[in-house]
Structures are given as structure tokens and as C-alpha cells.
Amino acid sequence: MGASPSPRKTNKNKVHWLQHHWYRITPLHLILFPVSLVFRMLVALRRVLYRNGLLNSHRLPLPVIVVGNISVGGTGKTPLTLALAQQLVERGWHPLIVSRGYGRTSSNPQPVNPSNTAAEAGDEPLLMARRNICPVWVGADRVATAQEALQVNPHCDVVLCDDGLQHYRLQRDVEIAVIDGARRFGNGLLLPAGPLREPVSRLRKVDAAVVNGGDPLPGQFSMRLDGAVFYNLLDPRLSAVPGDFRQTRNHAVAGIGNPQRYFRHLQELGVSFTPHAFPDHHPYCSADLSFADSDAILLTEKDGVKCAAFADARYWVLRVDAQIDPSLIDPILRKIAPHGHQAA
């Protein structure tokens, strides 16, 4: 059993080629490093302009919790957002999730319904809406999106902004940065020479740093993704466990920020498979997954919402949930409680 990306060569593999350089030091950095320095200065200037009011930012009439990261690619923001939403609901709050909706065909604010397609809502917002924890809205302008969503959902009393750490137009009460515990910060350089959107020093300014799948440093919080039950994409009433795939020919597909995390998870479950890594947010078509020798095609939830239209009985989705440090929620509640909410 291997866990390396699929050898199929297409233009989408250019993304993997660039990431290969982000997580090690190569001669390419001699060329890209000067550009990274310019990018770093622009990032710092933009933050100063917002901090000093030279660029306009907006405060909503209720607390805002931003979940994001300082690096490009998946770190586990969406599972953490869902876990926080669930914990807030259990404590008597009524959260609203706001997301950009990357990859959707429109930029206008809109609610996300479970019946939407990924093209209409974005893959991650659609995944979150189908969990049915709280209202989910998408829009390129998060301020306008939240304002419109609150008119429709006046009972909501806290906003969770998925992937909005660098969206400074929206003022926030709590900032949470998610760190990939395996890849960390790659070569430590900013774009385009490295994977960082902001320097590592930015973590000193956030309210909480959450390490997904690794050992947290003092003052940080731990998180891991758990899941061992698959559901059938064609008929979600059907479920399977890892043992059901031990005698079958399996192909595992991951179009997420860090496909290797999914492949490692399957390995830990004892499932043998041929891996196929796709770029994050890849818009699948049936030809992408036309594996002639497959009894089962094992997908992430994020990929499953984009493959339902052409799925057959071989398509299975692994549901994962974030298990977070139980001490994370209390400091968040202390930060947002002054807004007047009395949690149940």
C-alpha cells in the first residue's frame, strides 16, 4: 500500500509541484525570496492601515469569532468551525456561520441549503450546511453577508467566520488560528517562496492557536480529526466500517489542502488503497474517478459533496469530526460574554 499522490499527469499537478518547494528549501527560493519580501511588506502595511483606521473595517452588533490560518492549504478550519458551532449550541448560543464560499459561481450573499450544489455554495459551506447545526451563509464580502444573514436570522447571537483571519474589513472579538501539526509552517517563508500568508509572529496576536494532529506548544490547544464510519454517497442510509474494505480494491481520493492527512487516516484504519491526490477545491467530473479496477472509491466529505451527481454504489465517504481540547471553549466564551448574552 502506498500513500503518494496519483501519478496521473495533468495541469492540476502544478499546484503539487509548487507545494513541493514550499515544504523544503530548494534553489527556487533564490528566485522567489525577493518577491516574498515584497509580499511580507505589503501584508504588514495592509494590517497597519486597518489597525489605524486608514482602511475601513466594520463591527457587527454581535460577537464575531474568526477561524483561520496563516498558511495556504487545509489545516482543519472547517472541522474546527463545526465543532465550535456545536459547542456554542450546547451552551445556549445561536451561531451563524459565514464563509466566502470559495469556487462558487456567484459572489453575492446567499444562504446555503443542503440541496445546493458545490458550484452554487462552495464545497466547504455545503458540507457545513448539511451538518444542520446552524444557518450557513456565503458571500465574497463577509461584512455584507453577515449583515444580510442577520436580517433573515435575527435569533443568531454570534458569528463564526470560516477562513477569515486575513479579512480585516470584518472586526472580530476572537481570533483562532489553526496549525497543521504535521507540516507546520513549511520552509517558514511567505508567498510565493513559501506557504505563509502572514509571518509566524502573527500567531502571537491571536486569541488561540490550535494544532491539528500534532503536539501543541505551551499556550496552544490540541485538535485531532476522528472518523471510522463511511456512508454510501449514492444511498447515505448505507454505512460501512474499515473492515468492510479489507478484501476490496480501493481507490482513495482527496482534493483537500493536505491530501496526505486523509491517506494517513485511512492507513491508520487499516484500509489498503491506491491514492489519488487532487488540488484543493477541485471540481470533479466522472472522468476524474474512472478507475476500472475499483470496488470502492473512498472520498473525503469535502469531495463527496462535489461527486454526488455522478456517484454509483462504489462511492463511500468518510465522515470526520474535530476532537478539540475541552479547555478551548471557556476562554472563547469569556471573550464574547460581555456582549450581553446569558448562555444557558
C-alpha positions in Angstrom: 0.0 0.0 0.0 1.3 3.4 -0.9 0.2 6.9 0.1 1.8 9.1 -2.5 -0.2 11.2 -5.0 -1.6 9.6 -8.1 0.9 9.5 -11.0 -1.7 10.9 -13.5 -0.2 14.0 -15.0 -2.4 16.9 -15.7 -2.2 20.7 -15.3 -3.6 20.4 -11.8 -0.4 18.8 -10.7 1.3 22.3 -11.0 -0.2 23.0 -7.6 1.5 19.9 -6.1 4.8 21.0 -7.7 4.7 24.4 -6.0 3.8 22.8 -2.7 6.8 20.5 -3.0 9.0 23.6 -2.9 7.1 25.2 0.0 7.9 22.4 2.4 11.6 22.3 1.9 14.5 24.6 0.9 15.3 24.4 -2.8 17.2 26.6 -5.3 13.8 28.0 -6.4 13.8 30.1 -3.3 16.7 32.2 -4.5 14.4 33.4 -7.3 11.2 33.8 -5.2 12.6 35.1 -2.0 12.8 38.7 -3.1 9.2 38.5 -4.1 8.3 37.1 -0.7 10.0 40.1 0.9 7.8 42.4 -1.1 4.7 40.4 -0.2 5.7 40.5 3.5 5.9 44.3 3.4 2.5 44.6 1.7 1.0 42.3 4.3 2.4 44.4 7.2 1.3 47.6 5.5 -2.2 46.4 5.0 -2.5 45.3 8.6 -1.2 48.7 9.8 -3.7 50.6 7.6 -6.6 48.6 9.1 -5.3 49.0 12.6 -5.0 52.8 12.3 -8.4 53.2 10.6 -6.9 54.3 7.2 -8.8 51.3 5.7 -12.4 50.9 6.8 -13.4 48.0 8.9 -16.9 47.2 10.3 -18.2 45.9 13.6 -21.3 43.8 13.7 -23.8 44.2 16.5 -22.9 40.8 18.0 -19.6 39.0 18.7 -17.5 37.6 15.9 -15.2 34.6 16.1 -12.8 34.2 13.2 -11.3 30.8 12.4 -8.4 30.9 10.0 -4.7 30.1 9.4 -1.5 31.8 8.4 -0.7 29.3 5.7 -2.1 28.3 2.4 -3.9 24.9 2.2 -6.0 22.9 4.6 -5.3 22.9 8.2 -8.7 21.8 9.6 -10.5 25.1 9.7 -13.9 23.8 8.6 -14.0 20.8 11.1 -12.9 23.2 13.9 -15.6 25.7 12.9 -18.3 22.9 13.0 -17.0 21.7 16.4 -17.1 25.2 17.8 -20.6 25.8 16.4 -21.8 22.6 18.1 -20.3 23.5 21.4 -21.8 27.0 21.3 -25.2 25.5 20.6 -24.8 23.1 23.5 -24.2 26.2 25.7 -27.3 28.0 24.7 -25.9 30.2 21.9 -27.3 30.6 18.4 -24.4 30.8 15.9 -24.3 31.9 12.3 -21.5 30.6 10.1 -20.3 33.0 7.4 -17.8 31.8 4.7 -16.5 33.2 1.4 -17.7 30.1 -0.5 -14.5 29.5 -2.5 -15.2 28.3 -6.0 -18.8 29.2 -6.2 -20.2 30.7 -9.4 -21.6 33.9 -7.7 -20.1 36.3 -5.2 -23.4 37.6 -3.8 -24.6 36.8 -0.3 -26.9 33.8 0.0 -27.9 31.2 2.4 -26.6 27.7 1.9 -29.2 24.9 1.8 -28.4 21.2 1.9 -30.0 20.9 -1.6 -27.5 23.4 -3.1 -24.6 22.2 -5.3 -21.0 22.9 -4.6 -20.9 25.3 -7.6 -23.7 27.3 -6.0 -22.5 27.4 -2.4 -18.8 26.2 -2.4 -17.8 22.8 -1.2 -16.9 23.6 2.5 -20.1 25.7 3.2 -22.2 23.0 1.6 -20.6 20.4 3.9 -21.3 22.6 6.9 -24.9 23.3 5.9 -25.5 19.5 5.6 -24.4 19.0 9.2 -27.5 21.1 10.1 -26.0 22.7 13.2 -26.9 26.4 12.4 -27.5 28.7 9.5 -24.7 28.9 7.0 -24.3 31.9 4.6 -21.7 32.6 1.8 -20.6 35.8 0.1 -17.4 37.4 -1.1 -18.0 40.4 1.2 -18.2 38.8 4.6 -19.5 42.0 6.3 -22.4 42.4 3.8 -23.0 38.7 4.0 -23.3 38.7 7.8 -25.5 41.8 7.8 -28.0 40.2 5.3 -27.9 36.9 7.1 -28.7 38.5 10.5 -31.7 40.2 8.9 -33.0 36.8 7.9 -31.9 35.1 11.2 -32.4 37.7 13.9 -32.2 35.0 16.6 -28.5 34.4 15.9 -26.2 35.9 18.6 -22.7 35.0 17.5 -21.0 34.9 14.1 -18.4 32.2 13.2 -16.3 33.3 10.2 -14.7 30.3 8.5 -11.4 31.2 6.9 -11.4 34.9 7.7 -8.2 35.6 9.6 -6.9 38.0 6.9 -10.3 39.5 6.2 -9.7 42.6 8.3 -12.7 44.5 7.0 -14.7 42.4 9.5 -13.8 43.3 13.1 -13.6 40.4 15.4 -13.7 39.6 19.1 -11.9 36.3 18.9 -9.2 35.1 16.5 -8.4 31.4 16.3 -5.5 30.2 14.1 -5.3 26.5 13.1 -1.9 25.0 12.6 -1.2 21.8 10.6 0.6 19.7 13.2 2.5 17.6 10.6 3.5 20.3 8.0 3.6 23.2 10.5 4.9 26.3 8.5 6.8 24.5 5.7 10.0 26.4 4.9 8.9 29.4 7.0 8.7 31.7 4.0 5.9 33.9 2.8 4.2 33.5 -0.6 5.3 32.7 -3.2 8.5 31.2 -1.9 6.7 29.5 1.0 3.2 28.6 2.1 2.7 31.5 4.6 0.1 34.2 4.1 1.4 36.1 7.2 4.6 35.6 9.2 4.7 33.2 12.1 4.9 36.1 14.5 1.2 36.8 13.7 0.3 33.9 16.0 1.3 36.0 19.0 -1.6 38.3 18.2 -4.4 35.6 18.0 -6.5 34.6 21.0 -5.9 30.8 20.4 -3.6 28.7 18.3 -5.0 25.2 17.7 -2.6 22.4 16.5 -4.3 19.8 14.3 -2.7 16.4 14.6 0.5 17.3 16.4 1.9 18.3 19.8 0.9 21.8 20.8 3.5 24.2 22.3 2.8 25.7 25.8 -0.2 28.0 25.5 -1.6 26.3 22.4 -4.5 23.9 22.1 -4.7 20.4 20.6 -7.1 19.1 18.0 -7.4 15.8 16.0 -9.8 14.6 13.4 -11.6 11.4 14.2 -13.8 9.2 12.0 -14.2 5.5 11.3 -17.6 5.2 9.7 -18.2 5.6 5.9 -21.6 6.3 4.3 -22.5 5.5 0.8 -22.7 8.6 -1.4 -25.4 7.1 -3.7 -27.5 5.9 -0.7 -26.5 7.7 2.5 -28.6 5.3 4.6 -25.9 2.6 4.0 -22.8 2.7 6.2 -19.6 0.7 6.3 -16.6 0.3 8.7 -13.0 -0.1 7.7 -13.1 -3.9 7.9 -15.6 -3.9 5.0 -12.8 -2.6 2.7 -10.1 -5.1 3.7 -10.8 -7.5 0.9 -11.7 -5.0 -1.8 -9.8 -3.0 -4.4 -10.0 0.5 -3.1 -9.1 3.9 -4.6 -8.8 6.8 -2.1 -9.4 10.4 -3.5 -8.6 13.6 -1.7 -8.9 17.1 -3.1 -8.2 18.9 0.1 -5.4 21.2 1.3 -3.4 18.3 2.7 -4.4 15.0 1.0 -1.7 13.1 2.9 -3.6 13.7 6.1 -6.6 11.8 4.7 -4.4 9.0 3.3 -2.6 8.6 6.7 -6.0 8.4 8.4 -7.1 5.5 6.1 -3.8 3.8 6.8 -4.4 4.0 10.5 -7.8 2.5 10.0 -6.1 -0.5 8.3 -7.5 0.2 4.8 -5.4 -0.6 1.7 -5.9 1.7 -1.2 -4.4 3.4 -4.3 -4.2 7.1 -3.5 -5.2 9.9 -5.8 -4.4 13.5 -4.7 -6.2 16.4 -6.4 -5.8 20.2 -5.8 -7.9 21.8 -3.1 -11.4 22.6 -4.2 -11.0 20.5 -7.4 -14.3 20.5 -9.5 -14.7 16.8 -10.1 -16.2 15.1 -13.2 -16.9 11.4 -13.6 -13.8 11.0 -15.8 -11.5 12.0 -12.9 -12.6 9.0 -11.0 -12.9 6.4 -13.8 -10.9 3.7 -12.1 -11.6 0.5 -13.9 -10.2 -1.8 -11.2 -12.1 -0.4 -8.3 -14.6 -2.0 -5.9 -14.7 1.1 -3.7 -13.9 4.8 -4.1 -13.2 6.4 -0.7 -13.8 10.1 -0.5 -13.4 12.9 2.0 -16.7 14.7 2.9 -15.5 17.8 1.1 -15.0 15.8 -2.1 -18.3 13.9 -1.6 -20.5 17.0 -2.0 -19.0 17.5 -5.5 -19.3 13.9 -6.6 -22.9 13.1 -5.7 -24.2 13.9 -9.2 -22.3 11.1 -10.8 -21.8 8.7 -7.9 -22.6 5.0 -8.2 -22.6 2.3 -5.5 -18.8 2.2 -5.2 -18.6 5.7 -3.8 -18.1 5.9 0.0 -17.5 9.0 2.2 -15.6 9.0 5.4 -17.1 11.5 7.9 -14.6 13.1 10.3 -15.2 15.3 13.3 -12.8 17.6 15.2 -12.0 16.5 18.7 -10.7 19.6 20.4 -9.1 20.4 23.7 -12.0 20.9 26.1 -10.3 23.9 27.6 -10.6 25.9 24.4 -14.2 26.9 24.6 -14.1 28.6 28.1 -11.7 31.5 27.1 -13.8 32.0 23.9 -17.0 32.3 26.0 -15.3 34.7 28.4 -14.3 36.9 25.4 -17.8 37.0 23.8 -20.0 37.0 27.0 -19.6 40.8 27.7 -21.8 41.4 24.6 -24.7 40.6 26.9 -25.6 37.0 26.1 -26.5 34.9 29.0 -25.7 31.3 28.0 -28.0 28.6 29.2 
